[in-house]
Amino acid sequence: MQALFSFYQGDQKNSKAALKALDESIQNIYNLYLYELKIFWHFHSFLKERLEIEKTKKIQNRIRQARIDSLLHMPFMQALVLDKEVLRAWDKNQINWDDDIDMIRGAFFSFWSKEAHSDWFLSNSIANEQESVIWFKKFYSDAIANNLSIQSYYEDLNIHWSDDIDAAQMMAVQTLQNAKTGKPLLVKLFKDKEDKIFAQMLFTKCLESHSNLMERVRAKSEKWDYERLAPLDRCIIEQSLVEVINAQEVPVKVTINEAIELAKQYSTEKSPGFINGLLDSLISDMIQEGKVKKVGRGLID
């Protein structure tokens, strides 16, 4: 969707260059995910420092020390600092916080100043793995995921990352789950090569059939002036129609629901309802024309 929007709104109309930009956009989401993981790596170092500080205090808090130690020995933390594939990915994509480490550590200190005296850190019970995971997710949510300074930093690096952050954060959480279940740590953007080919196909087919599809939209949007239709809405409608026609294994309802969710997240308040109705009418016409061919029962209804 972002790639289509950039192509139609930009001056450059070279389809090969646009396809390359799509691949770069996908890689950038992956890089954002790697930045999130690197924050976890730095947090591991921060916890090690805190543990050493606790051990040098005249009046030591053994309970807090035990809690910090339980976090350091989480399977996720252990895997993250030792996983060679993760280390290679950081090195290959030049992912580091070296120049802005003070911002990251500032987020850590702000969070720690409150949590060090919380009930969880003062509990006499032995922390189990599940409790440690829950606490770590709280750290990620409160200190990192909703940190405005970090979000602003990401936007300075890449103007599209404000839209990509949700996907990157979901991948980061999935990495935590992977470590818990013993799966390979790194999450991949594509399940396999076919997924990447599908994304490229969807983009290319949109460019090829743009004029025809937009004529259909114009004909159906008499009550809603086509020129008033948000450019982003046109992209959502176009890619949905292309998916309905070309993705034989994807149910029509799934395509429409995806379009509605995209409209809710990125477009105007009225867009989801309008897109839903317009797609339903356009797809009904295409089914009658025999342009929609799905493999398997129940994929059209």
PASEBA-1860 file (N, C-alpha, C; in nm, 3 decimals):
! residues 301
1> MQALFSFY> 0.083/-0.120/0.000/0.000/0.000/0.000/0.087/0.126/0.000 ~ 0.187/0.130/0.088/0.276/0.245/0.094/0.351/0.264/-0.038 ~ 0.395/0.151/-0.096/0.470/0.158/-0.222/0.382/0.211/-0.334 ~ 0.258/0.167/-0.340/0.164/0.216/-0.442/0.139/0.364/-0.425 ~ 0.115/0.404/-0.300/0.088/0.545/-0.272/0.206/0.632/-0.314 ~ 0.327/0.589/-0.280/0.448/0.666/-0.316/0.463/0.675/-0.467 ~ 0.432/0.564/-0.536/0.447/0.562/-0.682/0.350/0.658/-0.749 ~ 0.224/0.654/-0.709/0.123/0.738/-0.773/0.135/0.886/-0.736
9> QGDQKNSK> 0.189/0.913/-0.617/0.201/1.052/-0.574/0.333/1.115/-0.616 ~ 0.430/1.031/-0.656/0.561/1.083/-0.692/0.572/1.119/-0.839 ~ 0.683/1.178/-0.874/0.709/1.218/-1.013/0.769/1.105/-1.095 ~ 0.837/1.012/-1.029/0.903/0.902/-1.098/0.801/0.792/-1.130 ~ 0.786/0.758/-1.259/0.688/0.657/-1.300/0.755/0.534/-1.363 ~ 0.876/0.506/-1.320/0.948/0.389/-1.368/0.910/0.269/-1.283 ~ 0.844/0.170/-1.342/0.793/0.056/-1.266/0.904/-0.028/-1.205 ~ 1.017/-0.042/-1.277/1.129/-0.120/-1.223/1.188/-0.052/-1.099
17> AALKALDE> 1.201/0.079/-1.107/1.251/0.154/-0.992/1.153/0.145/-0.876 ~ 1.024/0.146/-0.907/0.921/0.137/-0.803/0.925/0.000/-0.736 ~ 0.947/-0.106/-0.814/0.956/-0.240/-0.758/1.078/-0.252/-0.667 ~ 1.187/-0.190/-0.708/1.307/-0.188/-0.625/1.280/-0.114/-0.494 ~ 1.204/-0.004/-0.504/1.169/0.073/-0.385/1.082/-0.010/-0.291 ~ 0.995/-0.094/-0.348/0.912/-0.183/-0.266/1.000/-0.278/-0.186 ~ 1.098/-0.339/-0.252/1.189/-0.431/-0.184/1.267/-0.360/-0.074 ~ 1.309/-0.236/-0.103/1.381/-0.159/-0.002/1.292/-0.125/0.117
25> SIQNIYNL> 1.166/-0.097/0.088/1.071/-0.067/0.194/1.051/-0.186/0.286 ~ 1.043/-0.303/0.227/1.028/-0.426/0.306/1.152/-0.450/0.392 ~ 1.269/-0.428/0.333/1.394/-0.445/0.407/1.403/-0.344/0.522 ~ 1.349/-0.224/0.501/1.353/-0.122/0.606/1.269/-0.162/0.726 ~ 1.157/-0.231/0.703/1.077/-0.281/0.815/1.159/-0.380/0.896 ~ 1.233/-0.464/0.825/1.318/-0.564/0.892/1.428/-0.494/0.973 ~ 1.486/-0.388/0.916/1.589/-0.313/0.987/1.533/-0.249/1.115 ~ 1.412/-0.198/1.106/1.348/-0.140/1.224/1.330/-0.246/1.333
33> YLYELKIF> 1.290/-0.363/1.294/1.278/-0.477/1.387/1.413/-0.508/1.451 ~ 1.520/-0.505/1.373/1.653/-0.532/1.427/1.697/-0.424/1.526 ~ 1.657/-0.299/1.501/1.686/-0.192/1.597/1.616/-0.220/1.731 ~ 1.493/-0.268/1.723/1.420/-0.301/1.846/1.492/-0.412/1.923 ~ 1.538/-0.514/1.851/1.611/-0.623/1.917/1.741/-0.574/1.980 ~ 1.808/-0.481/1.913/1.934/-0.430/1.968/1.910/-0.355/2.099 ~ 1.794/-0.294/2.113/1.759/-0.231/2.240/1.756/-0.336/2.350 ~ 1.702/-0.452/2.322/1.698/-0.560/2.421/1.840/-0.602/2.462
41> WHFHSFLK> 1.929/-0.608/2.363/2.068/-0.645/2.390/2.131/-0.544/2.486 ~ 2.107/-0.416/2.462/2.160/-0.312/2.550/2.096/-0.320/2.688 ~ 1.971/-0.359/2.693/1.904/-0.371/2.823/1.965/-0.485/2.905 ~ 2.007/-0.590/2.838/2.076/-0.699/2.907/2.203/-0.646/2.974 ~ 2.279/-0.565/2.902/2.400/-0.505/2.959/2.366/-0.412/3.075 ~ 2.258/-0.339/3.062/2.213/-0.248/3.167/2.179/-0.327/3.294 ~ 2.109/-0.439/3.279/2.073/-0.521/3.395/2.197/-0.579/3.462 ~ 2.296/-0.616/3.384/2.421/-0.667/3.441/2.488/-0.558/3.525
49> ERLEIEKT> 2.486/-0.435/3.476/2.541/-0.323/3.552/2.465/-0.303/3.682 ~ 2.332/-0.308/3.672/2.249/-0.289/3.792/2.277/-0.397/3.896 ~ 2.298/-0.518/3.850/2.326/-0.628/3.943/2.459/-0.604/4.015 ~ 2.559/-0.559/3.942/2.689/-0.530/4.005/2.677/-0.415/4.104 ~ 2.596/-0.316/4.071/2.575/-0.203/4.163/2.507/-0.250/4.290 ~ 2.407/-0.337/4.275/2.336/-0.391/4.391/2.432/-0.468/4.482 ~ 2.527/-0.539/4.423/2.620/-0.621/4.501/2.724/-0.537/4.577 ~ 2.745/-0.412/4.533/2.844/-0.327/4.600/2.783/-0.236/4.707
57> KKIQNRIR> 2.652/-0.239/4.721/2.587/-0.156/4.822/2.617/-0.208/4.963 ~ 2.628/-0.115/5.057/2.655/-0.156/5.195/2.540/-0.239/5.251 ~ 2.417/-0.192/5.223/2.299/-0.269/5.264/2.241/-0.332/5.138 ~ 2.270/-0.458/5.121/2.230/-0.526/4.998/2.088/-0.578/5.005 ~ 2.020/-0.568/4.890/1.884/-0.621/4.879/1.891/-0.751/4.799 ~ 1.896/-0.863/4.873/1.912/-0.993/4.808/1.792/-1.028/4.720 ~ 1.676/-0.980/4.758/1.556/-1.009/4.681/1.564/-0.942/4.543 ~ 1.605/-0.815/4.542/1.617/-0.744/4.415/1.727/-0.808/4.329
65> QARIDSLL> 1.835/-0.848/4.392/1.942/-0.914/4.318/1.891/-1.042/4.250 ~ 1.812/-1.118/4.323/1.759/-1.244/4.268/1.666/-1.217/4.150 ~ 1.590/-1.110/4.160/1.498/-1.076/4.051/1.575/-1.034/3.925 ~ 1.677/-0.951/3.945/1.758/-0.911/3.831/1.824/-1.032/3.767 ~ 1.874/-1.121/3.851/1.940/-1.242/3.801/1.842/-1.328/3.721 ~ 1.716/-1.334/3.766/1.616/-1.414/3.695/1.589/-1.356/3.556 ~ 1.596/-1.224/3.544/1.577/-1.160/3.414/1.696/-1.188/3.322 ~ 1.814/-1.180/3.378/1.934/-1.205/3.298/1.940/-1.348/3.244
73> HMPFMQAL> 1.878/-1.440/3.318/1.883/-1.580/3.277/1.756/-1.628/3.208 ~ 1.671/-1.533/3.168/1.558/-1.571/3.084/1.612/-1.636/2.956 ~ 1.547/-1.741/2.905/1.592/-1.801/2.779/1.606/-1.699/2.667 ~ 1.514/-1.601/2.665/1.519/-1.498/2.561/1.648/-1.416/2.572 ~ 1.679/-1.371/2.693/1.798/-1.290/2.713/1.925/-1.370/2.681 ~ 1.929/-1.493/2.728/2.046/-1.577/2.702/2.064/-1.602/2.553 ~ 1.953/-1.630/2.486/1.960/-1.657/2.342/2.001/-1.532/2.265 ~ 1.949/-1.417/2.305/1.974/-1.293/2.232/2.121/-1.256/2.231
81> VLDKEVLR> 2.189/-1.272/2.345/2.328/-1.229/2.353/2.424/-1.332/2.292 ~ 2.374/-1.453/2.266/2.461/-1.559/2.214/2.429/-1.599/2.071 ~ 2.312/-1.563/2.021/2.267/-1.611/1.891/2.352/-1.552/1.778 ~ 2.422/-1.636/1.706/2.512/-1.590/1.600/2.436/-1.531/1.482 ~ 2.317/-1.585/1.455/2.238/-1.534/1.343/2.194/-1.390/1.370 ~ 2.156/-1.362/1.494/2.117/-1.225/1.530/2.237/-1.132/1.521 ~ 2.351/-1.176/1.571/2.471/-1.094/1.565/2.512/-1.064/1.421 ~ 2.499/-1.164/1.334/2.531/-1.144/1.192/2.435/-1.045/1.127
89> AWDKNQIN> 2.306/-1.054/1.163/2.204/-0.964/1.106/2.232/-0.820/1.147 ~ 2.269/-0.799/1.273/2.303/-0.663/1.318/2.424/-0.610/1.243 ~ 2.525/-0.696/1.227/2.648/-0.654/1.159/2.623/-0.626/1.011 ~ 2.550/-0.717/0.945/2.524/-0.704/0.802/2.445/-0.578/0.769 ~ 2.348/-0.546/0.854/2.261/-0.431/0.828/2.304/-0.304/0.903 ~ 2.421/-0.312/0.966/2.480/-0.198/1.036/2.382/-0.137/1.137 ~ 2.330/-0.224/1.221/2.235/-0.182/1.324/2.309/-0.154/1.454 ~ 2.309/-0.030/1.498/2.372/0.002/1.625/2.313/0.131/1.682
97> WDDDIDMI> 2.324/0.143/1.813/2.276/0.262/1.883/2.392/0.343/1.940 ~ 2.513/0.320/1.889/2.633/0.378/1.949/2.624/0.529/1.966 ~ 2.580/0.599/1.862/2.576/0.746/1.867/2.460/0.800/1.950 ~ 2.362/0.714/1.978/2.243/0.759/2.052/2.216/0.671/2.174 ~ 2.321/0.611/2.226/2.305/0.520/2.339/2.253/0.592/2.463 ~ 2.285/0.722/2.476/2.238/0.797/2.593/2.086/0.805/2.596 ~ 2.025/0.817/2.479/1.879/0.822/2.473/1.820/0.689/2.521 ~ 1.881/0.579/2.476/1.832/0.447/2.516/1.852/0.425/2.666
105> RGAFFSFW> 1.968/0.457/2.715/1.995/0.439/2.858/1.907/0.531/2.942 ~ 1.875/0.648/2.887/1.783/0.737/2.958/1.647/0.673/2.976 ~ 1.601/0.604/2.873/1.473/0.532/2.881/1.482/0.420/2.985 ~ 1.596/0.351/2.988/1.616/0.245/3.087/1.612/0.300/3.229 ~ 1.687/0.408/3.254/1.695/0.465/3.388/1.560/0.516/3.435 ~ 1.486/0.581/3.344/1.354/0.633/3.379/1.260/0.520/3.423 ~ 1.265/0.411/3.349/1.182/0.296/3.383/1.230/0.231/3.512 ~ 1.361/0.216/3.524/1.418/0.147/3.640/1.391/0.222/3.770
113> SKEAHSDW> 1.395/0.353/3.767/1.375/0.433/3.888/1.239/0.405/3.953 ~ 1.143/0.364/3.872/1.010/0.330/3.925/1.001/0.182/3.958 ~ 1.052/0.098/3.870/1.034/-0.046/3.886/1.121/-0.107/3.995 ~ 1.236/-0.047/4.025/1.326/-0.104/4.126/1.260/-0.114/4.262 ~ 1.157/-0.033/4.285/1.087/-0.035/4.415/0.945/-0.089/4.402 ~ 0.918/-0.154/4.291/0.784/-0.209/4.270/0.765/-0.338/4.348 ~ 0.642/-0.382/4.360/0.611/-0.504/4.434/0.683/-0.625/4.376 ~ 0.697/-0.628/4.243/0.759/-0.744/4.179/0.904/-0.760/4.223
121> FLSNSIAN> 0.976/-0.647/4.233/1.118/-0.653/4.270/1.138/-0.672/4.421 ~ 1.034/-0.655/4.498/1.047/-0.670/4.643/0.978/-0.796/4.695 ~ 0.929/-0.878/4.603/0.860/-1.000/4.644/0.959/-1.107/4.691 ~ 0.923/-1.178/4.797/1.008/-1.285/4.852/1.000/-1.413/4.771 ~ 0.898/-1.425/4.688/0.880/-1.549/4.612/0.986/-1.559/4.503 ~ 1.018/-1.683/4.464/1.115/-1.705/4.358/1.047/-1.678/4.224 ~ 1.106/-1.591/4.145/1.046/-1.555/4.016/1.058/-1.671/3.918 ~ 0.944/-1.713/3.863/0.951/-1.818/3.761/0.965/-1.755/3.623
129> EQESVIWF> 0.985/-1.840/3.523/1.009/-1.789/3.388/0.892/-1.707/3.336 ~ 0.770/-1.753/3.361/0.652/-1.683/3.310/0.642/-1.544/3.369 ~ 0.670/-1.529/3.499/0.666/-1.398/3.562/0.771/-1.305/3.503 ~ 0.888/-1.360/3.474/0.995/-1.279/3.414/0.957/-1.232/3.275 ~ 0.892/-1.319/3.198/0.848/-1.281/3.064/0.744/-1.170/3.072 ~ 0.650/-1.183/3.165/0.547/-1.080/3.182/0.610/-0.946/3.218 ~ 0.707/-0.950/3.309/0.774/-0.825/3.348/0.849/-0.765/3.229 ~ 0.915/-0.850/3.152/0.991/-0.800/3.038/0.898/-0.736/2.935
137> KKFYSDAI> 0.781/-0.794/2.914/0.684/-0.734/2.821/0.637/-0.598/2.873 ~ 0.625/-0.586/3.006/0.589/-0.457/3.066/0.699/-0.355/3.039 ~ 0.824/-0.397/3.055/0.937/-0.309/3.024/0.929/-0.262/2.878 ~ 0.906/-0.356/2.787/0.903/-0.322/2.645/0.792/-0.224/2.614 ~ 0.675/-0.247/2.673/0.560/-0.161/2.648/0.581/-0.021/2.706 ~ 0.624/-0.015/2.832/0.631/0.113/2.902/0.755/0.195/2.866 ~ 0.869/0.128/2.852/0.995/0.201/2.833/1.032/0.222/2.688 ~ 0.991/0.131/2.600/1.038/0.135/2.461/0.926/0.161/2.361
145> ANNLSIQS> 0.826/0.072/2.358/0.724/0.077/2.252/0.648/0.210/2.251 ~ 0.626/0.268/2.368/0.550/0.393/2.376/0.638/0.513/2.408 ~ 0.769/0.499/2.384/0.863/0.606/2.413/0.865/0.705/2.296 ~ 0.821/0.828/2.320/0.809/0.928/2.213/0.945/0.968/2.157 ~ 1.047/0.971/2.241/1.181/1.008/2.194/1.235/0.905/2.095 ~ 1.213/0.779/2.126/1.259/0.672/2.037/1.180/0.674/1.907 ~ 1.050/0.694/1.916/0.968/0.702/1.796/1.010/0.818/1.707 ~ 1.039/0.931/1.768/1.085/1.048/1.692/1.220/1.019/1.626
153> YYEDLNIH> 1.306/0.949/1.696/1.436/0.911/1.641/1.418/0.824/1.517 ~ 1.327/0.727/1.527/1.300/0.640/1.413/1.250/0.721/1.292 ~ 1.163/0.815/1.317/1.108/0.897/1.208/1.217/0.979/1.141 ~ 1.318/1.021/1.219/1.430/1.095/1.160/1.513/1.005/1.070 ~ 1.523/0.878/1.105/1.600/0.783/1.024/1.526/0.748/0.896 ~ 1.392/0.733/0.907/1.312/0.691/0.792/1.169/0.743/0.811 ~ 1.122/0.823/0.717/0.990/0.886/0.733/0.877/0.784/0.736 ~ 0.900/0.664/0.684/0.796/0.562/0.681/0.789/0.478/0.809
161> WSDDIDAA> 0.889/0.493/0.895/0.894/0.405/1.011/0.784/0.430/1.113 ~ 0.723/0.548/1.109/0.610/0.571/1.198/0.493/0.479/1.162 ~ 0.483/0.443/1.033/0.379/0.350/0.989/0.422/0.204/1.008 ~ 0.552/0.181/1.007/0.604/0.044/1.013/0.625/-0.008/1.154 ~ 0.619/0.081/1.253/0.660/0.044/1.388/0.574/-0.068/1.446 ~ 0.444/-0.069/1.415/0.357/-0.173/1.470/0.402/-0.312/1.423 ~ 0.434/-0.323/1.295/0.480/-0.451/1.241/0.611/-0.494/1.305 ~ 0.704/-0.399/1.320/0.834/-0.430/1.379/0.821/-0.473/1.524
169> QMMAVQTL> 0.732/-0.407/1.597/0.713/-0.442/1.739/0.646/-0.578/1.755 ~ 0.555/-0.612/1.666/0.495/-0.745/1.671/0.600/-0.853/1.645 ~ 0.693/-0.824/1.554/0.801/-0.917/1.526/0.893/-0.932/1.648 ~ 0.915/-0.821/1.718/0.999/-0.826/1.838/0.936/-0.913/1.946 ~ 0.805/-0.898/1.965/0.734/-0.980/2.063/0.736/-1.127/2.021 ~ 0.724/-1.153/1.890/0.731/-1.290/1.841/0.868/-1.351/1.868 ~ 0.973/-1.270/1.861/1.108/-1.317/1.893/1.115/-1.366/2.037 ~ 1.051/-1.293/2.126/1.044/-1.332/2.266/0.975/-1.467/2.281
177> QNAKTGKP> 0.867/-1.488/2.207/0.795/-1.614/2.210/0.879/-1.727/2.150 ~ 0.953/-1.697/2.045/1.037/-1.798/1.981/1.140/-1.854/2.078 ~ 1.202/-1.765/2.155/1.302/-1.809/2.252/1.239/-1.896/2.359 ~ 1.118/-1.861/2.397/1.047/-1.936/2.500/1.016/-2.078/2.456 ~ 0.989/-2.095/2.326/0.951/-2.227/2.274/1.066/-2.299/2.205 ~ 1.185/-2.237/2.205/1.301/-2.303/2.148/1.311/-2.294/1.996 ~ 1.233/-2.204/1.935/1.238/-2.187/1.790/1.353/-2.093/1.753 ~ 1.394/-2.091/1.622/1.495/-1.993/1.581/1.453/-1.853/1.621
185> LLVKLFKD> 1.547/-1.776/1.670/1.515/-1.648/1.732/1.459/-1.545/1.634 ~ 1.526/-1.525/1.523/1.487/-1.419/1.429/1.356/-1.450/1.358 ~ 1.270/-1.349/1.352/1.146/-1.359/1.277/1.172/-1.308/1.136 ~ 1.117/-1.377/1.037/1.135/-1.337/0.898/1.010/-1.264/0.849 ~ 1.033/-1.164/0.764/0.921/-1.090/0.708/0.834/-1.179/0.621 ~ 0.898/-1.271/0.549/0.825/-1.361/0.460/0.839/-1.504/0.510 ~ 0.730/-1.577/0.503/0.734/-1.718/0.543/0.826/-1.798/0.451 ~ 0.821/-1.766/0.322/0.906/-1.832/0.224/0.919/-1.743/0.100
193> KEDKIFAQ> 0.989/-1.792/-0.002/1.010/-1.713/-0.123/0.879/-1.680/-0.194 ~ 0.782/-1.772/-0.182/0.653/-1.751/-0.249/0.583/-1.627/-0.194 ~ 0.600/-1.600/-0.065/0.538/-1.482/-0.005/0.595/-1.354/-0.066 ~ 0.726/-1.352/-0.084/0.790/-1.234/-0.143/0.745/-1.216/-0.289 ~ 0.738/-1.328/-0.361/0.693/-1.324/-0.501/0.549/-1.272/-0.506 ~ 0.467/-1.313/-0.410/0.328/-1.268/-0.405/0.321/-1.116/-0.388 ~ 0.403/-1.061/-0.298/0.403/-0.916/-0.275/0.444/-0.842/-0.402 ~ 0.545/-0.892/-0.469/0.590/-0.829/-0.592/0.485/-0.839/-0.702
201> MLFTKCLE> 0.419/-0.955/-0.709/0.313/-0.974/-0.808/0.198/-0.876/-0.784 ~ 0.159/-0.863/-0.660/0.048/-0.774/-0.625/0.079/-0.630/-0.669 ~ 0.201/-0.587/-0.641/0.241/-0.452/-0.677/0.245/-0.433/-0.829 ~ 0.306/-0.528/-0.899/0.320/-0.519/-1.045/0.184/-0.522/-1.114 ~ 0.095/-0.611/-1.071/-0.038/-0.621/-1.130/-0.119/-0.493/-1.109 ~ -0.097/-0.429/-0.995/-0.166/-0.302/-0.970/-0.126/-0.199/-1.075 ~ 0.002/-0.189/-1.102/0.049/-0.092/-1.201/-0.004/-0.126/-1.340 ~ -0.006/-0.254/-1.373/-0.050/-0.297/-1.506/-0.198/-0.270/-1.530
209> SHSNLMER> -0.279/-0.289/-1.427/-0.424/-0.279/-1.444/-0.482/-0.152/-1.383 ~ -0.397/-0.055/-1.352/-0.441/0.065/-1.282/-0.552/0.139/-1.356 ~ -0.533/0.166/-1.484/-0.631/0.245/-1.560/-0.767/0.175/-1.564 ~ -0.766/0.046/-1.590/-0.891/-0.029/-1.598/-0.964/-0.031/-1.465 ~ -0.889/-0.056/-1.358/-0.952/-0.064/-1.226/-1.006/0.071/-1.182 ~ -0.934/0.178/-1.211/-0.981/0.310/-1.170/-1.105/0.353/-1.249 ~ -1.117/0.306/-1.373/-1.239/0.332/-1.449/-1.357/0.264/-1.383 ~ -1.336/0.144/-1.334/-1.443/0.072/-1.263/-1.482/0.149/-1.136
217> VRAKSEKW> -1.383/0.200/-1.065/-1.410/0.274/-0.943/-1.488/0.402/-0.975 ~ -1.448/0.471/-1.080/-1.519/0.593/-1.121/-1.666/0.564/-1.150 ~ -1.689/0.455/-1.220/-1.826/0.419/-1.258/-1.912/0.387/-1.137 ~ -1.849/0.334/-1.033/-1.925/0.293/-0.914/-1.936/0.401/-0.808 ~ -1.855/0.505/-0.820/-1.850/0.605/-0.713/-1.919/0.735/-0.753 ~ -2.034/0.722/-0.821/-2.108/0.840/-0.867/-2.156/0.926/-0.750 ~ -2.195/0.857/-0.641/-2.244/0.932/-0.526/-2.129/0.992/-0.444 ~ -2.011/0.948/-0.475/-1.894/0.999/-0.406/-1.795/1.040/-0.514
225> DYERLAPL> -1.783/1.168/-0.538/-1.698/1.221/-0.644/-1.560/1.155/-0.640 ~ -1.522/1.096/-0.751/-1.395/1.022/-0.759/-1.278/1.109/-0.716 ~ -1.280/1.235/-0.754/-1.168/1.324/-0.723/-1.159/1.354/-0.574 ~ -1.270/1.334/-0.503/-1.270/1.355/-0.357/-1.226/1.229/-0.283 ~ -1.214/1.122/-0.356/-1.172/0.996/-0.295/-1.025/1.005/-0.259 ~ -0.992/0.982/-0.134/-0.853/0.996/-0.088/-0.760/0.906/-0.169 ~ -0.645/0.958/-0.212/-0.551/0.877/-0.290/-0.515/0.746/-0.221 ~ -0.505/0.750/-0.088/-0.473/0.628/-0.015/-0.585/0.526/-0.026
233> DRCIIEQS> -0.709/0.574/-0.025/-0.824/0.484/-0.041/-0.821/0.416/-0.178 ~ -0.781/0.491/-0.280/-0.772/0.433/-0.414/-0.670/0.319/-0.415 ~ -0.558/0.340/-0.346/-0.455/0.235/-0.339/-0.509/0.110/-0.269 ~ -0.580/0.129/-0.159/-0.636/0.016/-0.086/-0.735/-0.060/-0.173 ~ -0.822/0.013/-0.242/-0.921/-0.049/-0.330/-0.852/-0.124/-0.443 ~ -0.752/-0.061/-0.503/-0.684/-0.121/-0.617/-0.613/-0.251/-0.579 ~ -0.537/-0.248/-0.471/-0.464/-0.369/-0.435/-0.560/-0.480/-0.391 ~ -0.673/-0.442/-0.336/-0.774/-0.542/-0.296/-0.833/-0.610/-0.418
241> LVEVINAQ> -0.866/-0.532/-0.519/-0.923/-0.589/-0.641/-0.821/-0.679/-0.712 ~ -0.696/-0.638/-0.714/-0.592/-0.719/-0.776/-0.575/-0.851/-0.700 ~ -0.583/-0.845/-0.568/-0.571/-0.968/-0.489/-0.689/-1.061/-0.515 ~ -0.809/-1.005/-0.524/-0.928/-1.087/-0.550/-0.915/-1.160/-0.684 ~ -0.862/-1.090/-0.783/-0.852/-1.148/-0.917/-0.737/-1.248/-0.928 ~ -0.625/-1.218/-0.865/-0.503/-1.296/-0.890/-0.466/-1.396/-0.781 ~ -0.514/-1.377/-0.660/-0.480/-1.469/-0.551/-0.592/-1.571/-0.535 ~ -0.581/-1.680/-0.605/-0.690/-1.777/-0.610/-0.716/-1.845/-0.476
249> EVPVKVTI> -0.613/-1.848/-0.389/-0.629/-1.920/-0.263/-0.676/-1.831/-0.148 ~ -0.689/-1.699/-0.173/-0.729/-1.605/-0.067/-0.879/-1.579/-0.075 ~ -0.955/-1.609/0.031/-1.100/-1.585/0.029/-1.133/-1.437/0.010 ~ -1.242/-1.411/-0.060/-1.283/-1.273/-0.086/-1.305/-1.197/0.045 ~ -1.368/-1.263/0.143/-1.395/-1.197/0.271/-1.266/-1.153/0.340 ~ -1.163/-1.234/0.328/-1.034/-1.200/0.390/-0.977/-1.073/0.326 ~ -0.984/-1.066/0.194/-0.934/-0.948/0.122/-1.010/-0.823/0.164 ~ -1.141/-0.832/0.171/-1.222/-0.715/0.209/-1.193/-0.673/0.353
257> NEAIELAK> -1.182/-0.770/0.443/-1.153/-0.739/0.583/-1.017/-0.672/0.599 ~ -0.919/-0.719/0.522/-0.786/-0.657/0.525/-0.794/-0.512/0.478 ~ -0.873/-0.488/0.374/-0.888/-0.352/0.322/-0.951/-0.261/0.428 ~ -1.051/-0.311/0.496/-1.119/-0.233/0.600/-1.022/-0.198/0.712 ~ -0.940/-0.296/0.753/-0.843/-0.272/0.861/-0.739/-0.169/0.820 ~ -0.693/-0.176/0.695/-0.598/-0.076/0.646/-0.659/0.063/0.648 ~ -0.785/0.072/0.606/-0.854/0.201/0.604/-0.872/0.256/0.746 ~ -0.903/0.169/0.841/-0.919/0.212/0.981/-0.789/0.269/1.035
265> QYSTEKSP> -0.678/0.205/0.999/-0.549/0.244/1.054/-0.488/0.366/0.986 ~ -0.509/0.378/0.855/-0.434/0.479/0.781/-0.519/0.589/0.717 ~ -0.650/0.568/0.703/-0.728/0.665/0.627/-0.828/0.739/0.715 ~ -0.932/0.794/0.652/-1.026/0.880/0.722/-1.132/0.799/0.796 ~ -1.210/0.868/0.878/-1.312/0.801/0.959/-1.418/0.734/0.872 ~ -1.454/0.796/0.759/-1.558/0.743/0.672/-1.507/0.636/0.576 ~ -1.377/0.627/0.560/-1.319/0.539/0.458/-1.354/0.390/0.474 ~ -1.347/0.333/0.595/-1.375/0.189/0.606/-1.512/0.149/0.552
273> GFINGLLD> -1.616/0.225/0.588/-1.750/0.193/0.541/-1.764/0.211/0.391 ~ -1.705/0.318/0.340/-1.713/0.345/0.197/-1.640/0.238/0.118 ~ -1.519/0.203/0.160/-1.439/0.102/0.092/-1.508/-0.034/0.097 ~ -1.567/-0.066/0.210/-1.639/-0.194/0.224/-1.751/-0.203/0.120 ~ -1.834/-0.098/0.112/-1.946/-0.099/0.019/-1.901/-0.100/-0.126 ~ -1.800/-0.021/-0.157/-1.752/-0.010/-0.294/-1.688/-0.142/-0.340 ~ -1.607/-0.202/-0.255/-1.544/-0.329/-0.290/-1.648/-0.439/-0.310 ~ -1.747/-0.440/-0.222/-1.851/-0.542/-0.233/-1.922/-0.533/-0.367
281> SLISDMIQ> -1.952/-0.411/-0.410/-2.019/-0.391/-0.538/-1.929/-0.425/-0.656 ~ -1.805/-0.380/-0.652/-1.710/-0.406/-0.761/-1.681/-0.555/-0.776 ~ -1.662/-0.622/-0.664/-1.630/-0.766/-0.668/-1.749/-0.846/-0.717 ~ -1.870/-0.803/-0.678/-1.990/-0.872/-0.727/-1.997/-0.866/-0.879 ~ -1.966/-0.750/-0.936/-1.962/-0.736/-1.082/-1.858/-0.828/-1.143 ~ -1.741/-0.833/-1.083/-1.632/-0.915/-1.138/-1.663/-1.065/-1.130 ~ -1.734/-1.105/-1.024/-1.775/-1.245/-1.012/-1.871/-1.281/-1.125 ~ -1.967/-1.192/-1.150/-2.063/-1.215/-1.258/-1.995/-1.220/-1.395
289> EGKVKKVG> -1.888/-1.142/-1.409/-1.815/-1.140/-1.536/-1.719/-1.258/-1.550 ~ -1.707/-1.337/-1.445/-1.617/-1.452/-1.449/-1.471/-1.416/-1.430 ~ -1.443/-1.298/-1.375/-1.305/-1.255/-1.355/-1.247/-1.305/-1.224 ~ -1.333/-1.354/-1.134/-1.286/-1.401/-1.004/-1.295/-1.553/-1.002 ~ -1.181/-1.618/-0.994/-1.175/-1.765/-0.993/-1.097/-1.807/-0.870 ~ -1.166/-1.868/-0.775/-1.103/-1.912/-0.651/-1.089/-2.063/-0.648 ~ -0.981/-2.108/-0.585/-0.956/-2.252/-0.570/-1.009/-2.296/-0.434 ~ -1.106/-2.386/-0.431/-1.161/-2.434/-0.305/-1.299/-2.379/-0.280
297> RGLID> -1.374/-2.452/-0.200/-1.513/-2.411/-0.170/-1.516/-2.299/-0.066 ~ -1.610/-2.210/-0.082/-1.633/-2.106/0.019/-1.539/-1.987/0.011 ~ -1.456/-1.979/-0.092/-1.360/-1.871/-0.099/-1.416/-1.745/-0.161 ~ -1.527/-1.756/-0.232/-1.589/-1.638/-0.292/-1.689/-1.573/-0.197 ~ -1.771/-1.655/-0.132/-1.876/-1.600/-0.043/-1.816/-1.536/0.080
END
